Amino acid sequence: MATGRRCMFTLINAIITALIIESQCRLHHLILKDDIRQRVHLNTFGFYKDGYMSMSMNSLSFTNGRTDNIDSSTVRLSLSLSLSLSLSLSLSLSLSLFPLSFYFNVTTDELQGLYNFYFYNCYTMPVNQDSSMSDILPFSIDINIEEKNPDSFLSAGEIPLPKLYICMSMFFFLLGTLWIHVLRTHSSDVYKIHWLMAALPFTKSLSLIFHAIDYYYISNQGFPIEGWAVVYYITHLLKGALLFITIALIGTGWAFVKHILSDKDKKIFMIVIPMQVLANVAYIIIESTEEGSSEYGLWMEILFLVDLLCCGAILFPVVCSSPLSLCFNRNDWLLFPFVAAINLAQLKLFRHYYVMIVCYIYFTRIIASLIKVIVPFQWKWLYQLLDELATLTFFFLTGQKFRPASYNPYLLLSVEDEDVEMDDV
């Protein structure tokens, strides 16, 4: 078992390292071969005044086609300011000009903004001599892009992120310390799940620290330090898996009400855990892949779909597999009125927990993303701030509702069930 875990860890580490080596982050080097897309989104970057972008196209070739009639109507580069119809720069390409260089500098405050850089391929060839239909001609390209603001290689909306992640890591560390104090104060009422919950804020804090260090090096030199990036991705993967596992275990009532997971609960974990690992792997690949590559869009769709399925899967333990299934009938009130009252209190508590999960998922997946689209380019970091604050609030409320205490309605049921069984005997 230990050997298998070590091999899995080594495999994940090797994959992450390979992805980081391949990626140049803010110093982009994109190589496409036999690509058939008409529009390639090379990059998006927010520029302040005195920021610049330099592009060097080393080669451009087409497969099975004449290249002497290429002009601006067939192949071109386009740099456009988001939400602006007045500023758009186009660069016509000719195969005789390579290597080709392009430089753009933001010289005034009016030119500040979020820019999108595209490559357009409208070069077509007839399917055959007698047909009026035509196909896009596959192309291969080798291009280098460097983007930089006056004091940072980060986009305008990402510059505050290192400080933000450091501050939020301190809050999560304090929350974890407070939770450890609560566990030590009520040691007689502590369950195994409480210690699992204790590991979550500390893992989250470590992940944020390594994320801040990763962004710090990208800000200063345009690319991450391999070791710090690997550590961040590993802690991010652990944090994501631990979060979904903890939510699902609390939903099933494990360690509180029952000490053995049912077959139904195990099936849920067999679905949730692999999907969460896949979602984190997709996130790592997206972070380590050039935006213009064809794999980038595919992994974005995989991440969205798998993350949505994970969020839906963890709701089932709370609704179906949790102590909500202990719903009572009228005879419960006649035979065991106190137990029925506890069941009712627990039912209300789980409904509150269900609402908490739904609100957390809805806010972090939808509301925060909408805010990211609405705010100006230099305030894009508000998305990360709101996401981390929502996670911190969710951790705090979950701990407050399921803290170790003898009067907690979630914890009373297992004790009362044992008393009722002894009375029946």
Secondary structure, DSSP 8 states (H G I E B T S, - for coil): -HHHHHHHHHHHHHHHHHHHHH--TTEEEEEEEEE--SEEEEEEEEE-TT-EEEEEEEEEEESSS--TT--TTTEEEEEEETT-SS-EEEEE--GGG-SEEEEEE--SGGG-EEEEEEEEE--EEESSTT-S-EEE--EEEEEEEEEEBTTBSS-TTTTTHHHHHHHHHHHHHHHHHHHHHHHHHTGGG--HHHHHHHHHHHHHHHHHHHHHHHHHHHHHHSS--HHHHHHHHHHHHHHHHHHHHHHHHHHHTBTTTBSS--HHHHHHHHHHHHHHHHHHHHHHHHHTS-TTSHHHHHHHHHHHHHHHHHHHHTHHIIIIISGGGG---HHHHHH-HHHHHHHHHHHHHHHHHHHHHHHHHHIIIIIHHHHHHHS-GGGTTHHHHHHHHHHHHHHHHHHHHS-S-TT-HHHHHHHHHHHHHHHH-
